């Protein structure tokens, strides 16, 4: 496996953005920029050996600076939604920025719009950033690392690590939009999610606090089935770790994506609110052009004591692993 680096563009303030290309011996290629830690492209073969790009994105840095859909970015401090943009921690109330109505989404959209530092260690790319005390309203200065490795088994491994100097909440993830066909919509993909339960949401996509069985509902993906409906933006309660936590299969190309994580939840977003925009290679994206599989703590966890805790104590280490495995089915 190799890692190449090149200057890719400049931000409005003149700072240089670097592009990193990870390629394994099969030719599977992942490109990442240090602006937002964004995965800009993933090239994988179909069943006939023809390579195509299976994630949405833009041709240049200007597209990512304008982007409002979090294409491919490393998300935090808190991925997903926090109701009312507030939470209690150690008896103190914290008010966060409101960037989706009255709620807080994806940490306020800071880490994905920041320039990350970087090092290359052997075959591994390590991105790092510090979020200062009070940024977007969060307590504690938070140091974040995201280590990225593409191995020769066609697995892309993302390891997050974070440490804070004060008690805080942390929930990091990646927000890549996948389309295994390389174009069109994703409603003809087949999905499997290892989850017996999901968390229903209200009209603002905030969990109600209930944990409901998927059986007999449109949320039952325990066996592979076509997605069909494009409205999914829900958290699934992942089951025992006895195999992949999710699988996506695209029948025409034969591409199969497997995902595994150590997180308790998986947000499945089908791009239903994705507005029309010009993407890479002159393609026009719109509703359901891509799907997101975001391993994380449950949405609004800080305000739901029954959900798995996302509290990070001062000096403790947050760890989060995502493994994307790319296969083809003949």
SERO-4910 file (N, C-alpha, C, O; in steps of 0.05 Angstrom, whole numbers):
BEGIN
 pado doro    nc1    nc2    nc3   cac1   cac2   cac3    cc1    cc2    cc3    oc1    oc2    oc3
  Unk    A     17    -24      0      0      0      0     18     25      0     39     25     12
  Unk    A      9     45    -14     25     70    -15      7     94     -8    -17     93    -11
  Unk    A     20    115      1      7    141      7     22    162     -8     46    166     -4
  Unk    A      8    177    -26     20    199    -40      7    225    -30    -16    225    -22
  Unk    A     22    246    -31     11    272    -22     18    293    -43     40    294    -55
  Unk    A     -1    311    -48      3    334    -66    -13    358    -57    -34    355    -44
  Unk    A     -4    381    -65    -20    405    -60    -44    404    -79    -42    399   -103
  Unk    A    -68    409    -67    -93    406    -83   -108    432    -88   -123    434   -107
  Unk    A   -103    452    -71   -118    477    -74   -112    495    -51    -95    489    -33
  Unk    A   -125    518    -50   -122    538    -29   -149    547    -19   -168    549    -34
  Unk    A   -149    552      7   -173    564     20   -174    594     15   -154    605      7
  Unk    A   -197    606     19   -199    635     15   -178    651     30   -170    673     21
  Unk    A   -169    641     53   -148    656     69   -120    650     59   -100    660     70
  Unk    A   -117    633     38    -91    627     27    -79    601     37    -58    593     26
  Unk    A    -90    589     58    -79    564     68    -80    542     47   -100    540     33
  Unk    A    -59    525     46    -57    504     27    -73    479     36    -71    471     59
  Unk    A    -88    467     18   -102    442     22    -87    420      8    -80    422    -15
  Unk    A    -82    398     23    -67    376     12    -86    352      6   -105    348     21
  Unk    A    -80    338    -15    -94    314    -23    -76    290    -17    -52    290    -24
  Unk    A    -87    269     -5    -72    245      1    -85    222    -15   -110    218    -14
  Unk    A    -69    207    -29    -79    184    -44    -69    158    -32    -44    154    -31
  Unk    A    -87    141    -24    -80    115    -13    -88     94    -34   -111     94    -43
  Unk    A    -69     77    -42    -75     57    -62    -63     30    -53    -40     29    -44
  Unk    A    -79      9    -56    -69    -18    -49    -61    -33    -74    -63    -23    -96
  Unk    A    -52    -58    -70    -41    -73    -93    -62    -81   -113    -56    -88   -136
  Unk    A    -88    -81   -105   -110    -86   -124   -118    -62   -140   -133    -64   -159
  Unk    A   -107    -39   -133   -114    -14   -147   -137      1   -134   -144     23   -144
  Unk    A   -148    -10   -112   -169      6    -98   -156     31    -87   -134     31    -76
  Unk    A   -169     54    -92   -157     80    -86   -176     97    -70   -199     99    -76
  Unk    A   -165    109    -49   -180    127    -32   -165    154    -32   -141    155    -27
  Unk    A   -180    176    -37   -168    202    -36   -181    219    -13   -206    219    -10
  Unk    A   -165    232      2   -173    247     25   -159    274     25   -136    276     17
  Unk    A   -173    295     33   -160    321     36   -160    329     66   -176    319     82
  Unk    A   -141    346     74   -139    353    102   -158    376    109   -159    384    132
  Unk    A   -173    386     90   -195    404     96   -219    387    104   -230    373     88
  Unk    A   -226    388    130   -249    372    140   -243    342    142   -261    327    148
  Unk    A   -218    334    135   -213    305    134   -231    291    114   -239    268    119
  Unk    A   -237    304     93   -258    295     74   -248    273     56   -227    275     44
  Unk    A   -263    251     55   -259    230     35   -272    240      9   -296    241      7
  Unk    A   -255    247    -10   -265    258    -35   -272    237    -56   -289    242    -73
  Unk    A   -259    214    -56   -265    193    -75   -256    166    -65   -236    164    -50
  Unk    A   -270    146    -73   -262    118    -68   -267    103    -95   -289    101   -104
  Unk    A   -245     93   -106   -247     79   -132   -245     49   -127   -225     39   -116
  Unk    A   -266     34   -135   -267      5   -131   -277     -8   -157   -291      5   -173
  Unk    A   -270    -33   -162   -278    -47   -186   -306    -59   -184   -315    -65   -162
  Unk    A   -320    -61   -207   -345    -76   -207   -338   -106   -213   -314   -113   -213
  Unk    A   -358   -122   -218   -353   -151   -222   -337   -157   -248   -326   -178   -251
  Unk    A   -336   -137   -266   -320   -140   -290   -293   -127   -289   -278   -126   -309
  Unk    A   -286   -117   -265   -260   -105   -261   -259    -76   -269   -237    -64   -270
  Unk    A   -281    -63   -276   -282    -35   -284   -285    -18   -259   -303    -21   -242
  Unk    A   -266      1   -256   -265     18   -232   -284     42   -236   -287     53   -257
  Unk    A   -297     50   -213   -313     74   -213   -312     86   -185   -304     73   -166
  Unk    A   -319    111   -184   -318    126   -159   -345    122   -145   -366    127   -156
  Unk    A   -344    112   -120   -369    104   -106   -377    123    -84   -395    116    -68
  Unk    A   -365    147    -82   -374    167    -63   -380    193    -77   -367    200    -97
  Unk    A   -399    209    -66   -405    235    -77   -385    255    -69   -371    252    -48
  Unk    A   -382    276    -84   -363    297    -77   -361    318    -99   -379    320   -117
  Unk    A   -340    334    -98   -336    356   -117   -309    354   -130   -291    340   -121
  Unk    A   -305    369   -152   -280    368   -167   -259    386   -156   -235    382   -162
  Unk    A   -266    405   -139   -246    424   -129   -253    433   -100   -275    427    -90
  Unk    A   -234    447    -88   -237    455    -60   -260    475    -57   -273    476    -36
  Unk    A   -265    491    -78   -287    511    -76   -313    497    -71   -330    507    -56
  Unk    A   -317    473    -83   -342    459    -78   -345    450    -50   -367    452    -39
  Unk    A   -324    441    -37   -325    433     -9   -328    456     10   -341    453     31
  Unk    A   -317    479      3   -320    503     20   -349    511     20   -360    520     41
  Unk    A   -363    509     -3   -391    517     -5   -410    496      6   -433    502     13
  Unk    A   -401    471      7   -418    448     12   -433    451     39   -422    460     59
  Unk    A   -459    443     39   -475    444     63   -486    416     70   -504    413     87
  Unk    A   -475    395     57   -485    368     61   -466    350     75   -471    326     78
  Unk    A   -443    361     83   -422    346     98   -410    323     82   -403    302     93
  Unk    A   -408    327     55   -398    306     38   -370    296     48   -351    311     49
  Unk    A   -369    270     55   -344    257     61   -329    265     86   -307    255     90
  Unk    A   -340    283    102   -324    296    123   -323    281    149   -340    264    155
  Unk    A   -302    287    164   -300    278    192   -317    297    209   -314    321    208
  Unk    A   -336    285    224   -357    301    237   -353    300    267   -347    279    279
  Unk    A   -357    323    280   -356    325    309   -358    355    317   -360    371    299
  Unk    A   -357    362    342   -352    344    364   -374    324    368   -369    302    378
  Unk    A   -399    331    361   -421    312    366   -435    308    340   -450    325    330
  Unk    A   -431    284    328   -446    277    304   -475    274    309   -483    265    331
  Unk    A   -492    282    290   -521    281    292   -532    304    309   -519    324    312
  Unk    A   -556    300    319   -572    323    330   -573    322    361   -573    301    373
  Unk    A   -573    347    372   -577    351    400   -601    370    403   -600    393    394
  Unk    A   -622    360    416   -647    375    418   -644    401    433   -632    402    455
  Unk    A   -654    422    421   -653    448    434   -625    460    437   -622    481    450
  Unk    A   -606    447    425   -578    456    426   -568    461    455   -555    480    461
  Unk    A   -576    442    472   -567    445    500   -566    417    513   -580    398    505
  Unk    A   -550    415    535   -549    391    550   -537    397    578   -525    418    582
  Unk    A   -542    379    596   -531    381    624   -508    362    627   -509    339    618
  Unk    A   -487    371    640   -464    354    646   -453    362    673   -446    385    677
  Unk    A   -451    343    691   -442    348    718   -458    371    731   -447    387    746
  Unk    A   -484    372    726   -502    391    738   -501    419    725   -515    437    734
  Unk    A   -485    422    704   -483    448    691   -496    447    663   -492    427    649
  Unk    A   -510    468    656   -523    469    630   -504    482    610   -492    503    615
  Unk    A   -502    469    586   -486    480    565   -504    486    541   -520    470    533
  Unk    A   -500    510    530   -516    519    506   -497    518    482   -476    530    481
  Unk    A   -506    503    462   -491    500    437   -502    517    415   -523    529    418
  Unk    A   -487    519    394   -497    535    371   -521    521    358   -523    496    359
  Unk    A   -539    537    348   -563    526    335   -559    529    304   -559    551    293
  Unk    A   -555    506    291   -550    507    262   -569    490    246   -565    486    222
  Unk    A   -590    480    259   -613    467    245   -638    474    261   -647    459    278
  Unk    A   -650    496    254   -673    506    269   -664    512    298   -645    527    302
  Unk    A   -678    501    317   -671    505    345   -651    484    356   -645    484    379
  Unk    A   -642    467    338   -625    444    346   -596    447    337   -590    465    321
  Unk    A   -579    430    347   -551    430    341   -545    405    325   -552    383    333
  Unk    A   -532    408    302   -526    386    284   -497    384    278   -483    404    271
  Unk    A   -486    360    280   -458    353    272   -438    372    284   -419    381    270
  Unk    A   -441    379    310   -421    395    323   -420    424    314   -401    438    320
  Unk    A   -441    432    300   -442    460    291   -429    464    264   -428    486    254
  Unk    A   -418    442    253   -405    445    227   -378    459    228   -373    477    212
  Unk    A   -361    451    248   -335    464    251   -312    446    242   -296    454    225
  Unk    A   -311    422    252   -289    404    245   -288    399    215   -267    396    203
  Unk    A   -312    397    203   -314    391    174   -306    415    157   -303    413    133
  Unk    A   -304    439    170   -297    463    155   -270    474    164   -264    498    160
  Unk    A   -254    457    178   -228    466    188   -206    451    174   -210    429    163
  Unk    A   -182    463    175   -159    451    163   -145    434    185   -138    444    206
  Unk    A   -142    408    180   -130    390    199   -100    388    194    -91    389    171
  Unk    A    -85    384    215    -57    377    212    -54    348    203    -74    333    204
  Unk    A    -30    341    194    -28    313    183      1    304    185     20    319    185
  Unk    A      3    277    187     29    264    185     24    237    170      1    227    169
  Unk    A     45    227    158     43    201    145     63    182    160     87    188    162
  Unk    A     51    161    171     67    141    186     66    115    172     47    100    175
  Unk    A     87    109    156     86     84    140     64     85    120     64    103    102
  Unk    A     45     67    121     22     66    103     -2     80    114    -24     79    102
  Unk    A      1     93    137    -22    105    150    -22    136    149     -1    148    153
  Unk    A    -45    147    143    -48    176    144    -60    183    171    -81    172    179
  Unk    A    -48    202    185    -59    210    211    -66    240    210    -49    257    206
  Unk    A    -91    246    213   -102    273    213   -106    281    242   -115    265    259
  Unk    A   -101    306    249   -105    315    277   -114    344    278   -107    360    261
  Unk    A   -129    350    299   -139    377    302   -146    381    332   -151    362    346
  Unk    A   -145    406    341   -153    413    368   -176    432    368   -175    453    354
  Unk    A   -197    425    382   -221    442    385   -219    456    412   -219    442    433
  Unk    A   -216    482    413   -211    496    438   -235    496    457   -258    492    448
  Unk    A   -230    500    482   -251    504    503   -271    524    493   -264    546    484
  Unk    A   -297    516    494   -319    534    488   -326    536    458   -346    549    452
  Unk    A   -311    522    441   -318    523    413   -346    511    409   -352    488    417
  Unk    A   -364    526    396   -392    518    391   -407    513    418   -429    503    418
  Unk    A   -394    521    440   -407    518    467   -399    494    483   -408    490    505
  Unk    A   -381    477    472   -373    452    485   -353    458    508   -335    475    505
  Unk    A   -355    443    530   -335    445    551   -309    430    543   -310    410    528
  Unk    A   -286    440    553   -261    426    549   -248    431    523   -261    434    502
  Unk    A   -221    432    524   -205    431    499   -202    403    490   -193    386    506
  Unk    A   -210    397    465   -211    369    456   -190    365    434   -190    380    414
  Unk    A   -172    346    437   -153    338    417   -164    313    402   -171    293    415
  Unk    A   -165    314    376   -176    293    360   -156    283    340   -141    299    327
  Unk    A   -154    257    336   -139    245    315   -156    226    299   -173    212    311
  Unk    A   -152    225    273   -165    205    256   -144    192    239   -132    204    222
  Unk    A   -139    166    245   -119    151    230   -132    135    209   -152    122    214
  Unk    A   -122    137    184   -135    124    161   -115    105    147    -93    113    141
  Unk    A   -124     81    143   -107     60    131   -124     44    110   -146     36    116
  Unk    A   -113     41     87   -125     23     66   -107     -1     64    -83      2     56
  Unk    A   -117    -25     71   -100    -48     70   -104    -64     44   -120    -57     27
  Unk    A    -88    -85     41    -89   -101     16   -111   -121     16   -114   -137     -3
  Unk    A   -128   -121     37   -153   -137     38   -177   -120     30   -200   -128     34
  Unk    A   -171    -97     18   -192    -78      8   -209    -68     32   -234    -65     29
  Unk    A   -196    -63     54   -210    -51     77   -199    -23     82   -175    -19     84
  Unk    A   -217     -4     85   -210     23     93   -216     25    123   -240     23    131
  Unk    A   -196     30    139   -199     30    168   -195     59    178   -174     71    173
  Unk    A   -215     69    192   -213     96    204   -214     93    235   -234     82    246
  Unk    A   -193    101    248   -192    100    277   -192    128    289   -173    143    284
  Unk    A   -213    135    303   -214    160    317   -203    157    345   -207    137    358
  Unk    A   -189    178    355   -181    180    383   -185    209    391   -180    228    376
  Unk    A   -195    213    416   -199    240    426   -193    240    456   -198    220    470
  Unk    A   -183    263    466   -178    266    494   -184    295    501   -178    314    485
  Unk    A   -196    300    525   -204    326    533   -192    333    560   -186    316    576
  Unk    A   -188    359    565   -177    368    590   -199    374    611   -193    380    634
  Unk    A   -224    371    603   -247    373    621   -268    352    613   -268    343    590
  Unk    A   -286    345    631   -308    328    624   -323    340    601   -328    364    601
  Unk    A   -331    324    581   -345    334    558   -361    312    545   -362    290    556
  Unk    A   -373    317    523   -386    296    507   -373    294    480   -364    314    469
  Unk    A   -371    270    469   -357    266    444   -372    245    428   -381    225    438
  Unk    A   -374    250    402   -388    232    384   -378    238    355   -388    256    342
  Unk    A   -358    224    346   -345    229    320   -354    208    300   -361    186    307
  Unk    A   -353    216    274   -358    196    253   -349    208    227   -340    230    225
  Unk    A   -352    192    205   -348    201    178   -375    202    164   -393    186    168
  Unk    A   -378    222    146   -403    227    133   -402    223    102   -413    239     87
  Unk    A   -388    202     94   -387    196     65   -414    188     55   -430    174     68
  Unk    A   -420    197     30   -444    189     16   -436    168     -5   -421    174    -23
  Unk    A   -447    143     -2   -440    122    -20   -461    118    -42   -485    120    -37
  Unk    A   -451    111    -66   -468    102    -88   -452     81   -102   -434     87   -118
  Unk    A   -458     55    -97   -442     34   -107   -445     30   -137   -429     15   -150
  Unk    A   -465     42   -149   -469     41   -178   -452     62   -192   -448     60   -216
  Unk    A   -442     81   -177   -427    103   -189   -443    124   -202   -432    142   -215
  Unk    A   -470    123   -199   -488    143   -210   -517    135   -206   -523    112   -198
  Unk    A   -535    152   -213   -564    147   -209   -571    149   -179   -556    162   -164
  Unk    A   -594    137   -172   -601    138   -143   -594    111   -130   -586     92   -143
  Unk    A   -598    111   -103   -589     87    -88   -613     70    -80   -609     51    -64
  Unk    A   -637     75    -89   -660     61    -80   -660     32    -89   -675     15    -78
  Unk    A   -644     25   -110   -642     -2   -119   -619    -18   -106   -614    -41   -113
  Unk    A   -605     -5    -87   -586    -20    -71   -600    -38    -51   -622    -32    -42
  Unk    A   -587    -60    -44   -597    -77    -23   -583    -72      3   -558    -69      3
  Unk    A   -598    -70     25   -586    -63     51   -591    -85     71   -612    -97     72
  Unk    A   -571    -89     88   -575   -105    112   -562    -91    135   -539    -81    133
  Unk    A   -577    -89    157   -566    -76    182   -571    -95    205   -593   -105    209
  Unk    A   -550   -101    220   -551   -119    243   -564   -104    267   -550    -97    286
  Unk    A   -590   -101    266   -604    -86    287   -632    -97    290   -648    -98    271
  Unk    A   -639   -104    315   -666   -112    321   -683    -89    330   -708    -91    332
  Unk    A   -670    -66    335   -685    -42    345   -675    -17    331   -653    -16    321
  Unk    A   -692      3    332   -684     30    322   -696     51    341   -712     44    358
  Unk    A   -688     76    337   -698     97    354   -717    115    337   -707    130    321
  Unk    A   -743    114    342   -762    131    327   -756    161    332   -744    168    352
  Unk    A   -764    178    313   -758    206    315   -783    223    313   -804    214    303
  Unk    A   -781    248    322   -803    267    319   -800    282    292   -784    275    275
  Unk    A   -816    303    289   -816    317    263   -790    332    258   -786    341    235
  Unk    A   -773    336    278   -747    349    274   -725    328    273   -701    336    275
  Unk    A   -732    303    270   -712    281    268   -697    277    294   -674    267    294
  Unk    A   -709    285    317   -697    280    343   -710    255    355   -734    252    354
  Unk    A   -694    236    365   -705    212    377   -725    219    399   -721    238    415
  Unk    A   -747    204    400   -767    208    421   -759    197    448   -772    203    468
  Unk    A   -738    181    448   -729    167    473   -737    138    473   -726    123    489
  Unk    A   -755    131    456   -764    103    454   -744     87    438   -731     97    419
  Unk    A   -741     61    445   -725     42    430   -745     21    421   -756      6    437
  Unk    A   -750     20    395   -773      4    384   -762    -19    367   -743    -16    352
  Unk    A   -775    -42    368   -767    -65    351   -771    -58    321   -790    -44    314
  Unk    A   -753    -68    304   -756    -64    275   -775    -83    263   -785    -78    241
  Unk    A   -781   -105    276   -798   -126    265   -826   -115    257   -839   -101    273
  Unk    A   -834   -121    233   -859   -112    223   -860    -83    213   -882    -72    209
  Unk    A   -837    -70    211   -835    -42    203   -818    -39    178   -805    -58    169
  Unk    A   -818    -15    167   -800     -9    144   -771     -7    152   -754     -3    135
  Unk    A   -766    -10    178   -738     -8    188   -726    -35    193   -704    -37    204
  Unk    A   -739    -56    183   -728    -83    187   -709    -90    164   -718    -98    142
  Unk    A   -683    -87    169   -663    -94    149   -646   -117    159   -623   -120    151
  Unk    A   -658   -134    176   -642   -156    187   -634   -176    165   -614   -190    168
  Unk    A   -650   -178    144   -643   -193    120   -641   -174     97   -655   -154     96
  Unk    A   -623   -179     78   -619   -160     56   -645   -155     40   -659   -174     34
  Unk    A   -650   -130     35   -673   -123     18   -668    -96      5   -651    -80     14
  Unk    A   -683    -91    -16   -680    -66    -30   -689    -43    -12   -707    -45      4
  Unk    A   -675    -20    -15   -681      3      2   -709     14     -5   -725     17     13
  Unk    A   -714     19    -30   -739     28    -41   -748     55    -31   -751     74    -48
  Unk    A   -751     59     -5   -760     84      6   -737    103     11   -716     94     22
  Unk    A   -740    128      3   -717    146      6   -718    165     29   -703    185     29
  Unk    A   -734    159     50   -737    178     72   -720    171     96   -722    185    116
  Unk    A   -704    150     96   -690    142    120   -670    163    129   -653    172    114
  Unk    A   -672    170    154   -652    186    169   -655    179    198   -663    196    214
  Unk    A   -648    154    204   -655    142    230   -631    127    242   -613    117    227
  Unk    A   -631    126    268   -610    111    283   -619     82    288   -641     78    298
  Unk    A   -602     63    282   -607     35    288   -589     26    311   -566     33    313
  Unk    A   -601     10    329   -588      0    352   -573    -26    344   -586    -46    340
  Unk    A   -547    -24    342   -532    -47    331   -532    -70    351   -531    -67    375
  Unk    A   -533    -95    340   -534   -119    356   -507   -129    363   -487   -115    360
  Unk    A   -506   -155    371   -480   -167    379   -461   -166    355   -468   -169    332
  Unk    A   -435   -163    362   -414   -160    342   -405   -188    333   -383   -197    340
  Unk    A   -422   -201    317   -415   -228    307   -412   -228    277   -415   -249    264
  Unk    A   -406   -205    266   -403   -203    237   -405   -173    229   -405   -156    247
  Unk    A   -407   -167    203   -411   -139    195   -436   -127    208   -456   -140    212
  Unk    A   -434   -101    215   -457    -87    226   -476    -78    204   -500    -74    209
  Unk    A   -466    -76    180   -483    -68    157   -470    -78    131   -446    -80    129
  Unk    A   -487    -83    112   -478    -90     85   -496    -76     65   -520    -74     68
  Unk    A   -483    -66     44   -498    -54     22   -488    -67     -4   -464    -70     -9
  Unk    A   -508    -75    -21   -501    -90    -46   -516    -76    -69   -539    -69    -67
  Unk    A   -501    -72    -91   -513    -60   -115   -513    -82   -137   -491    -89   -147
  Unk    A   -536    -92   -144   -538   -116   -161   -526   -112   -189   -514   -131   -199
  Unk    A   -528    -89   -201   -519    -86   -229   -488    -87   -230   -477   -100   -248
  Unk    A   -475    -74   -212   -445    -73   -212   -433    -97   -197   -410   -104   -203
  Unk    A   -448   -108   -179   -437   -130   -162   -421   -119   -139   -409   -135   -124
  Unk    A   -420    -93   -135   -405    -82   -112   -419    -87    -86   -444    -84    -83
  Unk    A   -403    -95    -66   -413   -100    -39   -396    -84    -19   -372    -86    -19
  Unk    A   -409    -69     -1   -396    -54     20   -404    -66     47   -428    -68     53
  Unk    A   -384    -74     62   -389    -83     90   -378    -62    109   -357    -51    104
  Unk    A   -393    -58    131   -384    -39    151   -384    -52    178   -403    -67    185
  Unk    A   -363    -47    194   -361    -57    222   -352    -33    239   -337    -16    230
  Unk    A   -361    -33    264   -354    -11    282   -356    -21    311   -367    -42    317
  Unk    A   -344     -6    329   -347    -11    358   -368      7    371   -371      7    395
  Unk    A   -382     23    355   -402     42    365   -429     27    370   -434      7    357
  Unk    A   -446     38    387   -472     24    392   -494     30    372   -514     16    370
  Unk    A   -490     52    356   -511     59    337   -500     64    309   -477     68    305
  Unk    A   -519     63    290   -512     68    262   -535     85    250   -558     77    249
  Unk    A   -528    110    242   -547    127    229   -547    120    199   -527    121    185
  Unk    A   -570    112    189   -574    106    161   -590    130    149   -613    134    155
  Unk    A   -576    145    132   -588    168    118   -587    162     88   -567    156     77
  Unk    A   -610    164     76   -613    157     48   -613    181     29   -620    179      6
  Unk    A   -604    204     39   -601    227     22   -627    240     13   -629    252     -8
  Unk    A   -648    235     29   -675    245     21   -677    275     21   -694    286      7
  Unk    A   -660    289     36   -661    319     37   -638    331     21   -633    355     23
  Unk    A   -625    315      5   -602    325    -11   -612    342    -34   -625    331    -53
  Unk    A   -607    367    -33   -616    385    -54   -600    382    -80   -577    372    -79
  Unk    A   -611    392   -102   -598    389   -128   -572    406   -128   -572    429   -119
  Unk    A   -550    394   -138   -524    407   -139   -506    393   -159   -510    370   -165
  Unk    A   -487    408   -169   -468    396   -188   -445    384   -173   -432    396   -156
  Unk    A   -440    358   -178   -418    344   -165   -395    338   -183   -390    352   -203
  Unk    A   -380    317   -177   -357    309   -192   -364    300   -220   -387    291   -225
  Unk    A   -345    304   -238   -347    294   -266   -372    305   -281   -381    293   -300
  Unk    A   -381    328   -272   -404    341   -285   -431    329   -277   -452    337   -288
  Unk    A   -431    310   -259   -457    297   -251   -473    316   -234   -463    333   -219
  Unk    A   -499    314   -236   -518    330   -220   -530    311   -199   -543    292   -206
  Unk    A   -525    318   -174   -536    302   -151   -563    314   -143   -569    337   -147
  Unk    A   -579    297   -131   -604    305   -120   -614    285    -99   -598    270    -88
  Unk    A   -639    285    -94   -651    268    -74   -643    239    -79   -647    228   -101
  Unk    A   -633    225    -58   -626    197    -59   -603    190    -77   -601    167    -86
  Unk    A   -586    209    -84   -562    204   -100   -541    188    -85   -524    176    -97
  Unk    A   -542    189    -58   -523    174    -42   -534    167    -15   -554    180     -7
  Unk    A   -522    148     -2   -531    140     25   -508    142     44   -484    138     37
  Unk    A   -514    148     69   -494    150     90   -498    129    111   -521    123    119
  Unk    A   -476    117    120   -476     98    142   -457    109    163   -433    108    160
  Unk    A   -468    120    184   -453    136    203   -453    122    230   -472    125    246
  Unk    A   -432    107    237   -430     94    263   -426    116    284   -410    134    280
  Unk    A   -440    114    307   -439    135    327   -455    128    352   -468    107    352
  Unk    A   -454    145    372   -473    144    393   -500    153    383   -501    166    362
  Unk    A   -521    147    397   -548    154    387   -551    185    386   -538    199    402
  Unk    A   -568    195    368   -574    223    368   -586    232    395   -601    217    407
  Unk    A   -580    256    403   -591    268    427   -584    252    452   -598    255    473
  Unk    A   -564    236    452   -556    220    475   -552    237    500   -560    227    522
  Unk    A   -540    261    499   -536    276    524   -561    282    539   -561    287    563
  Unk    A   -584    282    525   -610    288    538   -627    263    542   -651    266    549
  Unk    A   -616    240    537   -631    215    541   -615    196    558   -598    181    548
  Unk    A   -620    196    585   -604    180    603   -604    150    597   -586    136    605
  Unk    A   -625    140    584   -627    112    578   -609    103    555   -604     79    551
  Unk    A   -600    122    539   -582    116    516   -554    112    526   -547    122    547
  Unk    A   -538     96    511   -510     93    519   -495    120    522   -499    137    505
  Unk    A   -480    123    543   -468    148    549   -446    157    530   -430    140    521
  Unk    A   -446    182    523   -426    193    505   -407    212    521   -392    227    509
  Unk    A   -408    211    548   -391    228    564   -362    218    563   -356    195    567
  Unk    A   -344    237    559   -315    232    560   -304    246    584   -304    271    584
  Unk    A   -294    232    603   -282    244    627   -255    256    621   -240    246    603
  Unk    A   -248    277    635   -222    290    631   -199    270    633   -198    255    653
  Unk    A   -182    269    613   -159    252    613   -164    224    602   -145    210    596
  Unk    A   -189    216    600   -195    190    588   -193    192    558   -192    214    546
  Unk    A   -191    169    545   -187    168    516   -212    157    502   -221    134    508
  Unk    A   -223    172    484   -245    163    466   -234    148    443   -215    158    430
  Unk    A   -244    125    437   -236    110    414   -260    101    398   -281     95    409
  Unk    A   -257    101    372   -280     95    354   -267     84    328   -251     97    316
  Unk    A   -275     60    320   -264     47    297   -287     43    276   -308     34    283
  Unk    A   -281     50    251   -298     43    229   -282     28    208   -260     36    200
  Unk    A   -293      5    200   -280    -11    179   -299    -13    155   -321    -24    158
  Unk    A   -291     -3    132   -306     -6    108   -291    -27     91   -268    -24     85
  Unk    A   -305    -48     83   -294    -69     67   -307    -70     40   -332    -70     38
  Unk    A   -292    -70     18   -302    -68     -9   -298    -95    -23   -276   -105    -24
  Unk    A   -320   -106    -33   -320   -132    -46   -336   -131    -72   -351   -112    -77
  Unk    A   -334   -152    -88   -351   -155   -111   -364   -183   -110   -351   -202   -101
  Unk    A   -388   -184   -120   -403   -210   -121   -407   -216   -150   -418   -200   -165
  Unk    A   -398   -240   -159   -400   -248   -187   -429   -255   -194   -434   -262   -217
***
